[in-house]
Amino acid sequence: MLASSTQKTRLALFKKLGQETDVTRGLTLLSLYDISAMSKEVEKLIGKSQLLLRATVSNNPGEMKLMASLDTNIPFDAKQTTILKNVNFTIAPNPVNFEVSLGGTLDVKAEKNRTLSFTTRVAVNITNAELSIEGIMKGTWDRPFETNGVQLIDLGIGVGVSFKTTPLPMPTMQFKGKIKVGDPRNPAFAGDVTFALDPSNPTQCMIDAGFNQILMRDLVRVVQYSNPSFRVPDDSRNLVNSMGVTDARLTIVPGLTTVTVLEKNYEPGFLIKGSAAIDGYNTNLLVGISAAGIKAGAGISSIVFPPYFSFTGALDKPDPFFNMVLSTTDPKSSKIAYSGKATVLKLTAESDMMLSDKGFDLYMNGKIFDKFQAKLRIAAGSTKDGAGYNVMATMDSDLQKYISDIASAEIDKATKNSQKAFKDAQTTLTQKQQEVATLNTEIEKQRAIVQAERDKDCKKFNDAEADVKRDRKKVNGLKDDIDDKEDKIKKLAKAIEKDATKAIENGAKITKLKAEVVGLEAAVATARGVLKASEKVLEALGKGCDQTPIDLDPRIAGLITARETADKSLQAAKAVVQGTGAITGGSLKATKYIVEKGSTGVVTITYAYFESKLSIADGGMVSMKVKGTYAGEPLDQSFTINLPSPQATVEAFAQQLLK
């Protein structure tokens, strides 16, 4: 057909075929192409058995291409997860490389509610019976496979599939493009990416990207983008921030099973692999990221400081394993540690070296020196600082019992003589206490008897003395009356001498007074007789009450002398029992405890602990801090013990307690 312009044709030939095609200005070759005769697979692929083709004739027939526009959608699989739209059909009838191609928009259903659109070209090589797909997606695929914090940008697609297998298989598509990880406005890191997509089975999809370096603090930012409350433990923040992965490969496999692409296996999850330096150890690190946080693992070389420390692999593996867990759901479970098998103080056990900004802590539990159970903590500022390794050990009940038994037995042995002296002193003390108590009772009894006798004699003397005083007073009173009356008589007589007229009156008074004097003189004579009698009684009783000290009474003095003799023996026994005699100090406490309660338990250890440089403790001589009781009293002391051969040092500790 020779045409002067491009237009839609309305020729009878086209109407007969039921098709229309554009005609290019110039000489156009039109032909009806039998698809079914060429390939049943292509016929099935495009859903048509015949196509009306056109081609502009050029000077080079080998470059001729026959083209047709298809008003159809071509699905690549039964589930219609991959569909070619706006199709252009092209045939390059070069006998050397005969090719049929389809161009248009390829819609790929990547996820349940998400479709990616690629401007693409699908080519069928008839000679080699192969299909190839090329295309590009402009724009951004945010959160592929629901992986939060990830964006894929400007993806390119290139896939090849063989027709030799029927029916036509759905290819696993492979893409290239760019990736951003983290907050899209400020991504933690970005780079180029290659990934595979199986539209018929999303669980067999994967993303693979390479980076020169990924810092652990950037991965923390990625998790924080999805979970802003996520935090690295305070004591490990500097350690985590110092980690990085070089020559890193990032893979995202959304399913739960391994994905194989080009004979290479990819593990499920959001993973990063690469080289890393951890605490000075070079290793290959695997990092996993999820909504639950960050997990990382790597093998490291053994940590050995002969002869006192080694940390090798657990479960018969040669090397330890680095294990990091930073949890968003349970922050208390977060940890950074080396897992392996440690040998310390002849104890070998599987354990974790917990890492932090301050260094490490290693906890172990078992028998040290093949003798005593202990809980160990090994710590230092760095795992490489062997000379700085400290060991802290809390000993279990077996060492506590050992010290208690050996020390108690040694103290019992050392105090045998003291125990005899103490028992003898206790016996003497009891006897003399009873003897003194008996003498005290007898002395008080005799004092009461002597005092009663003295009180009786004193009463008689006092009564007689009172009688004499009474009688003397009576005599003196009568004499005073006589003297008074005689004075009156003299005064009446003088009055008569001066005045004769008063002779009769005063004479009568004088006569009466003289008569009274005679009577009084008779009474005086009687009273003097009574006084003389009472004086004789008083004279017979002696000079008065006995005023000498009552303890000088012979009956009491003898008892006091006997008591003083017994008390001397009592005080001597007390000096022994109370420790002011031959038994003193710790020896007295132990002796008294053993005599009263027995030798078992004189030393009871309830706590034993030591702390030392590990290199020094490896020899077995450590300063052990112990708490408990000694002879029933609180004990809190330290002593040097030889853990591999402890008896002599524990016996020396017992001797120390006796001082």
C-alpha positions in Angstrom: 0.0 0.0 0.0 1.3 3.4 -0.9 -0.1 6.2 1.2 0.3 9.9 1.2 -0.5 10.2 5.0 -1.0 8.2 8.2 -4.6 7.3 8.7 -6.9 4.5 9.8 -7.7 2.3 6.9 -11.1 1.1 5.8 -10.2 -1.3 3.0 -12.4 -4.3 2.3 -9.4 -6.6 3.1 -9.3 -5.2 6.7 -13.1 -5.6 7.1 -12.8 -9.1 5.9 -10.2 -9.8 8.6 -12.2 -7.9 11.2 -9.1 -5.8 12.1 -7.8 -2.3 11.5 -4.3 -1.0 11.5 -2.4 2.3 11.0 -0.7 2.9 7.7 2.5 4.8 7.6 3.1 7.5 5.0 5.0 5.9 2.2 5.2 2.2 1.1 3.7 -0.1 3.7 3.7 -3.9 3.4 0.5 -5.5 4.8 0.2 -9.2 5.6 -2.0 -11.7 7.4 0.1 -13.6 9.9 -0.9 -17.1 11.1 0.0 -17.2 14.8 -1.1 -20.8 15.2 1.2 -22.1 12.5 4.1 -20.3 14.1 3.7 -21.3 17.7 0.8 -22.6 19.7 2.4 -21.2 22.9 2.4 -17.6 21.4 -1.2 -18.1 20.2 -2.1 -19.1 23.7 -0.1 -16.3 25.2 -1.8 -13.5 23.1 -5.2 -15.2 22.7 -5.3 -14.7 18.8 -4.6 -17.1 16.0 -4.1 -14.5 13.2 -2.8 -11.0 13.1 -2.8 -8.3 10.4 0.8 -6.9 10.3 2.2 -3.9 8.7 5.7 -2.8 7.9 7.4 0.2 6.3 9.6 -1.0 3.5 13.2 0.1 3.9 16.5 -0.4 1.9 17.6 -3.3 4.3 15.1 -6.2 4.3 16.9 -7.7 7.4 15.8 -4.8 9.4 12.2 -5.1 8.4 9.7 -5.3 11.3 6.1 -6.2 11.0 3.9 -4.5 13.7 0.3 -4.6 14.9 -1.6 -3.0 17.8 -3.6 -5.4 19.9 -6.7 -4.3 21.7 -6.3 -6.9 24.4 -4.8 -7.7 27.9 -2.5 -10.6 28.0 -2.2 -12.5 31.4 1.0 -14.3 32.1 -0.5 -16.7 34.6 -3.8 -18.3 35.6 -4.1 -16.0 38.6 -3.6 -13.0 36.5 -1.0 -11.5 38.8 1.0 -10.3 35.8 -0.9 -8.7 32.9 0.4 -7.0 29.7 -1.8 -4.1 28.6 -1.8 -1.6 25.7 -0.1 -4.2 23.6 2.0 -3.6 20.5 2.9 -6.7 18.5 6.1 -6.8 16.5 7.7 -9.4 14.2 11.3 -9.2 13.1 11.3 -11.8 10.3 15.1 -12.1 10.2 15.9 -15.7 9.3 19.0 -15.6 11.5 17.2 -14.2 14.6 13.4 -14.5 14.0 11.8 -12.6 16.9 8.2 -11.8 18.0 7.8 -9.1 20.6 5.0 -7.5 22.6 5.3 -4.0 24.0 3.1 -2.1 26.4 2.4 -1.7 30.1 3.2 -4.7 32.4 1.1 -4.7 35.6 2.6 -6.9 38.3 0.6 -7.7 41.4 3.4 -7.5 44.0 1.2 -7.7 47.1 -2.5 -8.3 48.0 -3.6 -4.7 47.3 -0.6 -3.3 45.4 0.2 -3.4 41.7 3.4 -2.2 40.1 3.3 -0.9 36.5 6.3 -1.2 34.2 6.7 0.2 30.7 7.9 -3.0 29.1 8.8 -5.1 26.1 8.1 -8.8 25.9 10.1 -10.6 23.2 9.6 -14.2 21.9 12.7 -15.6 20.1 11.3 -18.2 17.7 14.7 -19.5 16.8 15.7 -20.3 20.4 12.1 -20.7 21.7 12.7 -18.2 24.5 10.8 -15.3 26.0 12.4 -12.2 27.5 10.9 -9.3 29.4 12.5 -5.8 29.8 10.9 -2.8 31.5 11.2 0.1 33.9 9.0 1.4 36.7 9.3 5.1 37.3 8.4 6.2 40.8 8.5 4.8 44.4 7.3 1.5 45.8 6.8 2.4 49.5 6.9 -0.4 52.2 7.4 -3.4 49.8 6.0 -6.5 51.3 4.8 -4.4 54.2 8.4 -3.8 55.3 8.0 -0.5 57.1 10.8 2.0 56.6 11.8 0.7 53.2 11.3 2.3 49.7 12.2 1.0 46.3 12.7 3.6 43.5 12.9 3.5 39.7 12.9 -0.3 39.3 14.1 -2.0 36.1 13.0 -5.5 35.1 14.7 -8.1 32.9 13.6 -11.7 32.7 14.2 -14.6 30.4 11.9 -17.7 30.1 12.2 -20.7 27.8 9.2 -21.9 25.7 10.6 -25.4 25.7 8.6 -26.2 28.8 4.9 -26.3 28.3 2.6 -24.9 29.5 4.4 -21.5 29.6 5.9 -21.1 33.1 5.4 -17.9 35.0 9.0 -16.4 35.5 10.5 -15.2 38.7 11.1 -11.6 37.8 14.3 -9.8 38.8 14.6 -6.1 39.3 17.2 -3.4 39.8 16.7 0.0 41.2 17.4 2.2 44.2 16.6 1.6 47.9 16.0 3.9 50.9 15.8 2.6 54.5 14.4 4.5 57.4 12.4 7.7 57.5 11.8 8.7 53.8 12.4 12.3 54.6 15.7 11.5 56.2 16.7 7.9 55.4 19.2 6.1 57.6 21.0 4.8 54.5 20.4 4.4 50.8 21.9 2.5 47.8 21.3 0.3 44.8 19.1 -2.8 45.0 18.4 -6.0 43.1 15.4 -8.1 44.0 13.3 -11.0 42.8 9.5 -11.1 42.5 7.4 -14.1 42.0 3.9 -12.7 41.4 2.3 -16.2 41.6 3.8 -16.8 45.0 4.7 -13.6 47.1 6.3 -15.8 49.7 9.1 -16.5 47.2 10.0 -12.8 46.7 13.1 -11.1 48.0 15.1 -7.9 48.0 18.9 -7.8 47.9 20.9 -4.6 48.2 24.6 -3.8 48.7 26.1 -1.0 50.8 29.7 0.0 51.6 28.8 0.4 55.3 25.8 0.3 57.5 26.1 1.6 61.1 24.2 0.0 63.9 22.9 3.3 65.1 21.3 3.7 61.6 19.5 0.4 62.0 18.3 1.7 65.4 16.8 4.7 63.5 15.1 2.3 61.1 13.4 0.5 64.0 12.5 3.8 65.7 10.8 5.0 62.5 8.3 2.2 63.0 8.4 2.3 66.8 9.4 5.7 68.1 9.6 4.5 71.7 12.3 2.0 70.9 15.5 2.6 72.9 18.9 1.0 73.2 19.7 0.1 76.9 21.5 3.0 78.5 24.4 0.9 79.7 25.1 -0.3 76.1 24.3 2.7 73.9 28.0 3.6 73.2 28.8 0.0 72.4 25.9 -0.3 70.0 26.7 3.0 68.3 30.3 1.9 67.7 29.3 -1.1 65.7 29.0 -1.1 61.9 28.8 -3.5 59.0 31.0 -3.0 56.0 30.6 -4.6 52.5 27.0 -5.1 53.7 24.3 -7.0 51.9 20.7 -6.2 52.8 18.1 -8.9 52.0 14.3 -8.7 52.6 12.5 -12.0 52.2 8.8 -11.5 53.2 7.9 -15.2 53.5 8.7 -17.8 56.2 10.8 -20.1 54.0 14.1 -19.8 52.2 14.0 -18.2 48.7 16.3 -19.5 46.0 17.2 -17.1 43.2 19.8 -18.1 40.6 20.9 -21.0 42.8 21.5 -18.8 45.7 19.5 -19.2 49.0 18.1 -16.2 50.9 16.9 -16.7 54.5 13.5 -15.2 55.4 13.4 -11.8 57.2 14.9 -8.3 57.0 18.5 -9.3 57.2 21.9 -7.6 56.8 25.2 -9.5 56.3 28.7 -8.1 56.2 32.0 -7.7 57.9 32.1 -6.1 61.4 34.5 -5.3 64.2 33.0 -6.1 67.6 35.1 -5.2 70.7 38.2 -5.5 68.5 37.2 -8.9 67.0 36.8 -9.1 63.2 33.8 -11.2 62.1 31.0 -11.7 59.6 27.8 -10.3 61.2 24.2 -11.2 60.5 21.6 -8.6 61.6 17.9 -9.2 61.6 15.4 -6.3 61.9 11.7 -6.7 62.7 8.9 -5.0 64.5 10.2 -6.8 67.6 13.5 -5.0 67.4 17.0 -5.9 66.2 18.9 -9.3 66.5 22.5 -9.8 65.4 24.8 -12.8 65.5 28.3 -13.6 64.5 31.1 -16.0 65.3 34.2 -14.6 67.0 37.6 -15.9 67.8 38.2 -17.6 71.2 39.3 -15.4 74.1 42.2 -17.0 75.9 44.6 -15.7 78.6 46.6 -18.7 79.7 46.5 -20.2 82.2 43.7 -18.5 84.1 41.0 -17.9 81.5 39.6 -19.2 78.3 36.3 -18.6 76.4 35.6 -20.9 73.5 32.6 -22.2 71.6 29.7 -24.0 73.3 28.2 -27.3 72.2 31.6 -28.5 70.9 32.0 -25.6 68.6 35.5 -24.1 68.4 34.6 -20.5 68.7 32.2 -18.3 70.8 29.2 -16.6 69.2 28.2 -13.0 69.4 24.5 -12.5 70.1 22.7 -9.1 70.3 19.0 -8.7 71.1 17.5 -5.2 71.2 13.8 -5.7 71.9 10.9 -3.3 71.3 8.4 -5.5 73.1 10.3 -6.5 76.1 13.2 -4.1 76.8 14.3 -6.2 79.9 15.2 -9.0 77.5 17.6 -6.9 75.5 21.2 -8.1 75.8 24.6 -7.9 74.0 26.7 -10.9 74.8 29.2 -13.5 73.7 27.8 -17.0 74.1 30.3 -19.8 74.7 32.1 -22.0 77.2 34.3 -20.4 79.8 37.0 -22.0 81.9 37.8 -20.2 85.2 39.4 -21.5 88.4 39.3 -25.1 87.1 35.5 -24.6 86.4 34.2 -25.1 82.9 30.7 -24.1 82.1 28.6 -22.7 79.2 27.7 -19.1 79.8 27.3 -15.6 78.3 29.7 -12.7 78.5 27.3 -9.7 78.9 28.7 -6.7 77.1 28.1 -3.0 78.0 29.7 0.4 77.7 31.6 -0.4 80.9 33.1 -3.7 79.6 31.7 -7.2 80.2 30.3 -9.4 83.0 30.5 -13.2 82.9 28.4 -15.2 85.3 29.1 -18.8 86.1 27.9 -21.4 88.6 29.7 -24.6 89.6 32.6 -26.2 91.5 35.8 -24.2 91.5 39.1 -26.1 91.8 36.9 -29.3 91.6 36.0 -28.8 95.3 33.6 -26.1 96.2 30.4 -24.8 94.7 30.4 -21.1 93.9 28.6 -18.3 91.9 31.2 -16.4 89.9 31.2 -13.1 88.3 34.1 -12.2 86.0 34.3 -8.6 84.9 36.7 -6.1 83.3 36.6 -3.0 81.2 37.4 -4.9 78.0 37.6 -8.6 77.0 41.1 -7.9 75.7 42.3 -6.7 79.1 43.2 -10.1 80.6 45.4 -8.5 83.3 42.3 -6.5 84.4 40.0 -9.4 84.8 38.4 -9.4 88.3 36.7 -12.4 89.8 34.0 -12.1 92.5 32.8 -15.3 94.1 29.9 -16.1 96.4 30.6 -19.5 97.9 27.8 -22.0 98.4 27.0 -24.0 101.5 29.6 -26.7 101.0 32.5 -24.4 101.7 30.6 -22.7 104.5 30.1 -26.2 106.1 33.7 -27.1 105.5 35.0 -24.0 107.3 32.5 -24.5 110.1 33.4 -28.1 110.6 37.2 -27.8 110.4 37.4 -24.6 112.4 35.1 -26.0 115.1 37.1 -29.2 115.3 40.4 -27.3 115.5 39.1 -25.0 118.3 37.8 -28.0 120.2 41.2 -29.6 120.0 43.1 -26.4 120.9 40.9 -25.8 124.0 40.9 -29.2 125.6 43.0 -28.1 128.5 41.0 -24.9 128.9 37.8 -26.9 128.8 39.0 -29.0 131.8 40.1 -25.9 133.7 36.8 -24.3 132.9 34.7 -27.3 134.0 36.8 -27.6 137.3 36.4 -23.9 137.9 32.6 -24.1 137.2 32.4 -27.0 139.7 34.4 -25.1 142.3 32.4 -22.0 141.6 29.1 -23.8 142.2 30.4 -25.4 145.4 31.8 -22.2 146.9 28.8 -20.2 145.9 26.7 -22.7 147.8 29.1 -22.7 150.8 29.3 -18.9 150.9 25.5 -18.7 150.6 25.1 -21.1 153.6 27.6 -19.1 155.7 25.9 -15.9 154.8 22.6 -17.4 156.0 24.2 -18.6 159.3 26.0 -15.3 159.9 22.7 -13.4 159.6 21.0 -15.9 161.9 23.7 -15.5 164.6 23.6 -11.7 164.2 19.9 -11.9 164.9 20.4 -14.0 168.0 23.2 -11.8 169.4 21.2 -8.7 168.6 18.2 -10.1 170.4 20.2 -10.9 173.5 21.8 -7.4 173.5 18.4 -5.8 173.0 17.0 -7.7 176.1 19.9 -6.7 178.3 19.7 -3.1 177.2 16.0 -3.0 178.0 16.7 -4.1 181.6 19.5 -1.6 182.1 17.4 1.2 180.5 14.4 0.3 182.7 16.6 0.4 185.9 18.3 3.6 184.8 14.8 5.1 184.3 13.8 3.9 187.8 16.9 5.6 189.4 16.2 8.8 187.5 12.5 8.8 188.6 13.4 8.0 192.3 16.2 10.6 192.3 13.8 13.1 190.8 11.3 12.4 193.6 13.9 12.8 196.4 15.1 16.0 194.9 11.5 17.3 194.5 10.7 16.6 198.2 13.9 18.3 199.3 13.0 21.3 197.2 9.6 21.5 198.9 11.3 21.3 202.3 13.7 24.1 201.4 10.8 26.2 200.1 8.8 25.8 203.3 11.8 26.6 205.5 12.4 29.8 203.5 8.8 30.8 204.1 9.2 30.1 207.9 12.2 32.3 208.0 10.4 35.1 206.2 7.4 34.9 208.6 9.7 35.0 211.7 11.5 38.1 210.4 8.2 39.7 209.8 7.2 39.1 213.5 10.6 40.7 214.7 9.7 43.8 212.8 6.1 43.9 213.7 5.0 42.2 216.9 1.4 42.6 215.9 1.9 39.9 213.3 3.1 37.4 215.9 -0.2 35.6 216.2 -1.0 35.3 212.5 2.5 34.5 211.4 3.0 32.1 214.3 0.1 30.1 213.2 1.5 29.9 209.7 4.9 29.0 211.0 3.5 26.2 213.1 1.6 24.8 210.0 4.7 25.0 207.8 6.9 23.2 210.3 4.3 20.4 210.5 4.4 20.1 206.7 8.3 20.1 206.8 8.2 17.2 209.3 5.9 15.3 206.9 8.1 16.0 203.9 11.3 14.9 205.7 9.6 11.6 206.5 8.7 11.3 202.7 12.3 12.2 201.8 13.6 9.4 204.0 11.3 6.9 202.3 12.2 8.2 198.8 15.9 7.9 199.6 15.4 4.4 200.6 13.6 3.6 197.3 16.3 5.5 195.3 19.1 3.6 197.0 17.4 0.3 196.1 17.0 1.3 192.4 20.6 2.4 192.3 21.7 -0.9 193.6 19.7 -2.6 190.8 21.3 -0.3 188.1 24.7 -0.9 189.6 24.2 -4.6 189.4 23.4 -4.3 185.6 26.7 -2.7 184.8 27.7 0.4 183.0 25.2 0.2 180.2 24.3 -1.6 176.8 27.1 -3.5 175.0 28.3 -1.2 172.2 31.1 -3.3 170.7 30.6 -4.2 166.9 28.3 -7.2 166.7 30.5 -9.0 164.2 33.2 -9.2 166.9 30.9 -11.5 168.8 32.9 -14.9 168.8 29.8 -16.7 167.5 29.7 -14.4 164.4 33.4 -13.8 164.0 34.1 -17.5 163.4 31.5 -17.7 160.7 32.8 -14.6 159.0 36.3 -16.1 158.9 35.0 -19.3 157.4 33.1 -17.3 154.7 36.2 -15.3 153.8 38.1 -18.5 153.2 35.3 -19.9 151.0 35.0 -16.5 149.1 38.7 -16.6 148.2 38.1 -20.0 146.4 34.9 -18.6 144.9 36.7 -15.6 143.4 39.5 -17.8 142.0 36.9 -19.9 140.2 35.1 -16.8 139.0 38.4 -15.5 137.5 38.6 -18.6 135.4 35.0 -18.7 134.4 34.8 -15.0 133.6 38.1 -14.9 131.8 40.1 -12.9 134.2 42.2 -15.9 135.0 44.2 -18.3 132.9 41.5 -18.6 130.1 41.0 -15.3 128.2 39.7 -13.7 125.0 38.4 -15.9 122.1 39.6 -19.0 123.9 37.3 -18.3 126.8 34.3 -17.8 124.5 35.0 -21.0 122.7 35.7 -22.9 125.9 32.5 -21.7 127.5 30.4 -22.5 124.4 31.9 -26.0 124.0 31.5 -26.9 127.7 27.9 -25.6 127.7 26.7 -26.6 124.2 29.2 -29.0 122.7 31.9 -28.6 120.1 29.6 -28.8 117.1 28.7 -25.3 115.9 31.2 -23.3 117.9 32.0 -21.8 114.4 29.1 -21.5 112.0 29.7 -19.8 108.6 26.6 -18.6 106.8 28.3 -16.4 104.1 31.6 -16.7 102.3 32.8 -14.3 99.5 36.1 -13.3 97.9 37.1 -10.8 95.2 40.5 -10.8 93.5 42.3 -10.3 90.2 41.6 -13.5 88.3 45.3 -14.1 87.5 46.0 -14.1 91.2 43.0 -16.1 92.3 44.0 -18.8 89.7 46.6 -20.0 92.2 43.9 -20.7 94.8 45.1 -18.4 97.6 42.4 -15.8 98.2 41.2 -13.5 101.0 37.9 -15.0 102.0 35.4 -12.7 103.8 33.1 -14.8 106.0 30.1 -14.0 108.2 28.3 -16.2 110.7 28.7 -16.8 114.5 31.6 -17.7 116.8 30.6 -19.2 120.1 27.1 -17.8 119.5 28.2 -14.3 118.9 28.2 -12.5 115.4 31.3 -13.1 113.3 32.5 -10.9 110.4 36.1 -11.5 109.4 38.5 -12.2 106.6 41.2 -14.8 106.3 43.5 -16.2 103.6 42.4 -19.6 102.4 44.0 -22.0 100.0 41.0 -23.3 98.1 42.7 -26.3 96.4 44.1 -27.5 99.7 42.1 -25.6 102.4 42.6 -27.5 105.7 45.8 -25.9 107.0 44.6 -22.4 106.2 41.2 -23.0 107.8 42.9 -24.4 111.0 45.1 -21.2 111.0 41.9 -19.2 110.9 40.5 -21.1 113.9 43.7 -20.3 115.8 43.2 -16.7 114.9 39.8 -16.7 116.5 41.2 -18.0 119.8 43.5 -14.9 120.2 
